[in-house]
Amino acid sequence: MVKFTIVPFFLILSGVVSASPTPAKVGVSLEKRFNVLTGQWESENIGNGQYILFNNLWGKDQPGTSGSQTTEALSYSGTTISWKTQYSWSGNPNDVKSYANVALLKALGRQLSAIKTVPTTWRWTYSAAASDLVANVSYDLWLSNIPNGTAASTTSTYEIMIWLSNRRAGPAGSQVATTTIGGQSWKVFKGRTASTTSTYEIMIWLSNRRAGPAGSQVATANIGGQNWAVFKGRVQTWDVYSFVASSELTNYNADLKPFFTYLSSSHGVSLSQYLVALQAGTEPFQKSGTLTTTSYTAAVN
């Protein structure tokens, strides 16, 4: 679960100019370089306003927690981005330390009823991971009663997590159902956390390696041909629904709109809610790992 608000903070990509080795001509080439994000709230705008990459160490200041994390974009072409996050954490094994993620910046603030599709692709791998790593790989979507609401804020109403991997971690709340969305089976969780203006937070977990969602399991569902355990919980002031895949999904290609349809028909989430954030990243609880996303895209149509 993400604990930050997206702000209009942008970093300018540096360019490298090189001369042609031919004395009679001078050629210029621009090489795009990305920043290595090390600060707690450091971020970088990628693709002229398409995405923003966050390091987002929101849980690092808990007493007893120690560790470090870096996040770096690797490439960007068209609307496809790749990045990696490297971390090592200890202490408070049941608490999330961070949520390094890529957030979509375009076509948000629309009511669910007006959204036709939410296509996404995500290829990722652990290039390094401790045998006892506790972490997830997940989408995190946020809903609000207002079009200009923000993630993890007093304007949030629902958080929807979609876990593609669970290494000993879990969604907020409890499982409330299982469903099939887009041919994928999902477990649906619902929970509740504290805030003042948020209404819903929707998370779609593409990975869950033995870590648990907030709340408790309330259902099982088949969404997109994939079986999911559905959890419901509450964090601050918004409800959290978490869909945990029955097996790790390292090459995910789907439409996320069916998750909204399922939550509306099975759990009473109104389609008049606004989608205000769509993020994809990882929540580490403890130990070390390097998560590399080789290809990621997301859009709202």
Backbone torsions as a table, in degrees:
resi	resn	phi	psi	omega
1	MET	NA	131.6	-173.6
2	VAL	-87.3	136.9	179.1
3	LYS	-121.1	69.0	176.1
4	PHE	-159.6	164.5	175.2
5	THR	-116.1	131.9	179.0
6	ILE	-67.7	126.9	179.2
7	VAL	-122.3	156.5	-177.3
8	PRO	-76.6	69.9	-179.6
9	PHE	-112.3	122.5	-173.7
10	PHE	-127.8	144.1	174.7
11	LEU	-114.9	136.9	-178.2
12	ILE	-86.4	127.6	179.3
13	LEU	-69.9	135.3	-179.0
14	SER	-82.9	151.6	178.8
15	GLY	-119.2	148.7	177.8
16	VAL	-114.0	125.0	-179.5
17	VAL	-103.9	127.0	179.9
18	SER	-124.4	146.0	-179.6
19	ALA	-91.7	149.1	176.6
20	SER	-67.8	144.2	177.7
21	PRO	-70.3	-10.9	179.6
22	THR	-81.3	116.4	-175.5
23	PRO	-56.6	-35.4	-173.3
24	ALA	-75.7	-15.5	-177.6
25	LYS	-132.1	151.2	176.3
26	VAL	-119.7	117.8	178.4
27	GLY	-106.2	151.1	-179.5
28	VAL	-125.3	129.8	174.9
29	SER	-127.7	141.2	180.0
30	LEU	-109.6	123.0	177.4
31	GLU	-107.0	121.9	-178.4
32	LYS	-76.7	127.3	178.9
33	ARG	-118.4	141.8	-179.5
34	PHE	-112.0	155.2	-179.2
35	ASN	-81.1	149.1	168.8
36	VAL	-91.3	112.5	-175.9
37	LEU	-85.0	120.6	-179.5
38	THR	-121.1	-24.7	-177.9
39	GLY	-71.5	157.6	-176.1
40	GLN	-57.2	-43.2	-176.5
41	TRP	-115.4	18.8	-176.9
42	GLU	-68.0	144.4	-178.8
43	SER	-147.7	167.8	178.7
44	GLU	-147.5	131.0	175.7
45	ASN	-76.7	132.6	-177.3
46	ILE	-124.1	132.1	172.1
47	GLY	75.5	39.8	175.4
48	ASN	53.5	47.5	175.8
49	GLY	91.4	9.2	177.1
50	GLN	-77.1	-48.4	-177.9
51	TYR	-135.0	164.4	167.4
52	ILE	-134.0	132.3	-178.1
53	LEU	-99.9	127.3	-178.1
54	PHE	-114.2	140.4	168.2
55	ASN	-80.8	-49.2	166.0
56	ASN	55.0	66.5	177.0
57	LEU	-89.4	63.2	-170.8
58	TRP	-70.8	-21.8	-177.7
59	GLY	-105.5	9.6	-171.9
60	LYS	-73.2	-19.3	-175.1
61	ASP	-90.1	6.6	177.1
62	GLN	-65.7	135.8	177.9
63	PRO	-55.7	130.6	-179.9
64	GLY	94.8	-8.4	179.1
65	THR	-92.8	137.2	174.4
66	SER	-143.0	152.8	179.3
67	GLY	150.2	-174.0	-178.6
68	SER	-151.1	164.8	-178.8
69	GLN	-158.4	142.5	172.1
70	THR	-130.4	149.5	179.2
71	THR	-136.1	138.1	-175.3
72	GLU	-148.5	130.1	171.4
73	ALA	-70.0	142.5	-179.5
74	LEU	-106.6	-36.2	-179.9
75	SER	-162.4	160.6	174.8
76	TYR	-151.1	129.9	178.3
77	SER	-150.7	126.1	-176.6
78	GLY	65.6	-110.9	173.3
79	THR	-121.8	17.3	-178.5
80	THR	-102.1	129.7	-178.9
81	ILE	-125.5	148.2	170.9
82	SER	-128.1	149.0	-179.9
83	TRP	-159.1	168.9	175.9
84	LYS	-139.3	151.1	177.2
85	THR	-129.2	127.1	179.1
86	GLN	-120.5	131.5	-175.5
87	TYR	-149.2	161.7	172.3
88	SER	-149.8	120.3	-174.5
89	TRP	-132.4	149.1	174.8
90	SER	-145.7	161.5	-178.6
91	GLY	84.9	151.8	178.4
92	ASN	44.9	63.6	-172.1
93	PRO	-62.9	-17.6	-179.2
94	ASN	-95.5	3.8	-176.9
95	ASP	-111.0	138.8	176.0
96	VAL	-70.0	136.0	-178.9
97	LYS	-95.7	-30.2	-173.6
98	SER	-164.9	172.7	170.8
99	TYR	-146.7	75.2	173.6
100	ALA	-61.9	129.0	-173.4
101	ASN	-157.7	160.3	169.2
102	VAL	-104.3	127.2	-180.0
103	ALA	-111.7	133.6	175.4
104	LEU	-72.8	139.0	-178.7
105	LEU	-109.4	-12.2	-173.2
106	LYS	-106.9	149.9	171.9
107	ALA	64.3	29.1	176.7
108	LEU	-94.8	178.5	179.8
109	GLY	75.2	26.0	179.3
110	ARG	-110.4	146.7	176.6
111	GLN	-67.9	146.4	-179.0
112	LEU	-57.8	-35.4	-179.3
113	SER	-65.4	-22.7	-178.4
114	ALA	-93.8	-6.5	-178.8
115	ILE	-88.3	127.4	179.7
116	LYS	-88.1	-48.7	-179.6
117	THR	-145.1	156.0	172.6
118	VAL	-131.2	73.7	-176.1
119	PRO	-71.6	141.9	178.6
120	THR	-152.0	148.9	171.1
121	THR	-132.0	143.3	-178.7
122	TRP	-151.0	112.1	173.6
123	ARG	-111.4	126.0	-176.2
124	TRP	-146.9	164.1	177.9
125	THR	-155.3	151.9	168.2
126	TYR	-88.3	104.3	177.4
127	SER	-75.9	-18.1	173.0
128	ALA	-155.5	140.2	179.4
129	ALA	-162.3	135.1	175.2
130	ALA	-64.9	148.7	-178.9
131	SER	-63.4	-26.5	179.6
132	ASP	-109.0	28.4	177.4
133	LEU	-60.1	136.9	173.4
134	VAL	-116.6	112.2	-175.5
135	ALA	-168.2	163.6	170.4
136	ASN	-126.5	166.6	169.2
137	VAL	-123.4	119.8	-167.7
138	SER	-152.8	151.1	164.1
139	TYR	-82.1	151.4	174.8
140	ASP	-137.2	111.8	-179.4
141	LEU	-113.0	143.7	-175.3
142	TRP	-124.7	136.4	177.7
143	LEU	-114.8	156.7	179.5
144	SER	-149.9	161.1	175.2
145	ASN	-77.7	-12.9	-176.9
146	ILE	-125.1	148.7	-174.9
147	PRO	-68.1	-24.8	-179.4
148	ASN	-102.4	23.8	175.5
149	GLY	-66.8	167.1	-178.4
150	THR	-130.2	164.6	-178.7
151	ALA	-71.6	143.7	173.1
152	ALA	50.3	49.6	-178.1
153	SER	-138.3	-177.8	178.5
154	THR	-68.9	-10.9	177.7
155	THR	-92.3	-6.8	-177.8
156	SER	-77.4	141.0	176.6
157	THR	-114.3	-43.2	179.3
158	TYR	-134.9	145.1	169.6
159	GLU	-117.8	130.0	179.5
160	ILE	-118.8	115.4	178.7
161	MET	-107.0	137.9	175.6
162	ILE	-122.1	105.4	-175.6
163	TRP	-87.2	118.4	174.8
164	LEU	-91.3	-17.0	178.5
165	SER	-151.3	142.4	177.9
166	ASN	-137.6	106.0	174.3
167	ARG	-103.3	82.2	177.1
168	ARG	69.5	23.5	177.3
169	ALA	-119.9	171.0	-177.5
170	GLY	-151.2	155.6	179.3
171	PRO	-70.6	166.0	175.1
172	ALA	-70.2	150.6	176.0
173	GLY	78.2	-147.3	-176.4
174	SER	-136.4	161.2	179.3
175	GLN	-69.3	129.1	-178.5
176	VAL	-114.6	-13.1	-178.2
177	ALA	-173.0	170.8	166.3
178	THR	-127.5	148.1	-176.8
179	THR	-154.1	162.9	173.5
180	THR	-112.7	120.3	179.5
181	ILE	-128.1	124.9	-179.8
182	GLY	62.3	30.3	179.9
183	GLY	79.5	7.4	-178.5
184	GLN	-115.3	136.6	177.6
185	SER	-83.7	137.0	-177.0
186	TRP	-134.8	146.1	167.0
187	LYS	-95.6	131.9	-175.9
188	VAL	-107.3	125.9	178.9
189	PHE	-116.3	147.6	175.3
190	LYS	-133.1	135.2	178.7
191	GLY	-148.4	-173.8	-178.5
192	ARG	-144.2	136.5	175.0
193	THR	-128.9	178.5	-171.9
194	ALA	-100.9	134.5	171.5
195	SER	-170.1	-177.4	-175.3
196	THR	-118.8	-26.2	-177.0
197	THR	-119.7	-14.7	179.1
198	SER	-74.4	146.1	179.1
199	THR	-108.2	-48.6	179.7
200	TYR	-139.2	146.5	170.9
201	GLU	-124.9	128.0	-177.6
202	ILE	-118.4	119.5	179.6
203	MET	-115.9	137.6	178.1
204	ILE	-119.5	107.1	-175.0
205	TRP	-89.9	117.5	177.1
206	LEU	-89.4	-14.9	179.4
207	SER	-150.1	138.9	178.4
208	ASN	-147.7	103.5	-177.6
209	ARG	-103.9	87.7	171.6
210	ARG	58.7	26.2	170.6
211	ALA	-116.1	158.6	-169.0
212	GLY	-115.1	146.8	175.5
213	PRO	-69.9	164.7	175.0
214	ALA	-68.8	147.6	178.0
215	GLY	79.0	-147.9	-177.4
216	SER	-137.1	162.6	-178.8
217	GLN	-71.3	132.0	-178.4
218	VAL	-118.6	-12.6	-178.0
219	ALA	-169.0	172.5	166.3
220	THR	-125.8	150.5	-176.2
221	ALA	-149.3	153.8	173.4
222	ASN	-113.4	111.7	-177.8
223	ILE	-126.9	125.8	-179.1
224	GLY	64.4	27.3	179.7
225	GLY	79.8	6.7	-178.6
226	GLN	-118.0	137.2	176.7
227	ASN	-82.8	136.2	-178.4
228	TRP	-132.0	143.8	167.5
229	ALA	-89.7	130.9	-176.1
230	VAL	-104.8	123.4	179.0
231	PHE	-114.3	149.2	174.4
232	LYS	-131.2	135.0	177.8
233	GLY	-151.3	-175.7	178.3
234	ARG	-136.8	132.9	178.4
235	VAL	-126.2	124.8	-176.7
236	GLN	53.3	-111.4	-176.0
237	THR	-116.0	9.0	-179.4
238	TRP	-120.8	153.9	175.3
239	ASP	-82.1	145.6	179.9
240	VAL	-121.0	123.2	171.6
241	TYR	-108.8	127.5	-179.3
242	SER	-122.3	130.3	176.7
243	PHE	-107.5	118.0	-176.5
244	VAL	-111.8	119.3	-178.1
245	ALA	-64.7	145.8	-178.3
246	SER	-72.5	-18.5	175.6
247	SER	-146.7	160.1	-175.7
248	GLU	-67.2	132.3	-178.1
249	LEU	-114.1	98.2	-176.3
250	THR	-94.8	-8.6	177.5
251	ASN	-136.1	87.3	-170.0
252	TYR	-106.3	128.8	179.5
253	ASN	-138.1	110.0	-171.6
254	ALA	-158.4	171.5	170.4
255	ASP	-107.5	123.9	-177.4
256	LEU	-83.8	-9.1	-179.6
257	LYS	-57.0	-38.9	179.6
258	PRO	-58.7	-22.9	175.6
259	PHE	-66.6	-39.1	176.8
260	PHE	-64.6	-43.5	-179.8
261	THR	-60.2	-43.7	178.9
262	TYR	-63.0	-46.1	-178.5
263	LEU	-64.1	-32.9	178.0
264	SER	-70.1	-46.6	-174.9
265	SER	-77.8	-30.2	-174.1
266	SER	-106.0	-19.9	-174.7
267	HIS	-134.0	9.0	171.7
268	GLY	74.2	17.9	176.5
269	VAL	-75.5	122.5	-174.3
270	SER	-70.9	137.6	176.3
271	LEU	-75.6	-0.3	173.7
272	SER	-83.8	-6.1	175.6
273	GLN	-65.2	152.8	179.4
274	TYR	-102.3	136.4	172.5
275	LEU	-83.4	114.7	-174.0
276	VAL	-113.4	-10.2	177.3
277	ALA	-156.8	142.7	176.0
278	LEU	-138.0	112.5	-174.6
279	GLN	-126.5	157.7	177.2
280	ALA	-143.0	127.0	-177.7
281	GLY	-174.5	-152.8	-176.4
282	THR	-137.7	141.3	175.8
283	GLU	-111.9	102.5	174.6
284	PRO	-85.3	141.4	175.7
285	PHE	-102.4	-46.4	177.9
286	GLN	-161.3	162.6	-179.1
287	LYS	76.9	-168.3	-170.0
288	SER	-118.1	153.1	177.9
289	GLY	-168.7	159.6	171.9
290	THR	-127.4	110.4	179.3
291	LEU	-100.1	121.6	-179.7
292	THR	-115.2	121.7	172.8
293	THR	-94.5	116.0	-178.2
294	THR	-86.2	-22.3	179.6
295	SER	-162.1	128.4	178.8
296	TYR	-145.8	136.7	172.4
297	THR	-140.1	152.9	174.7
298	ALA	-157.1	147.1	179.0
299	ALA	-155.5	161.0	174.7
300	VAL	-125.2	120.1	-177.4
301	ASN	-115.1	NA	NA
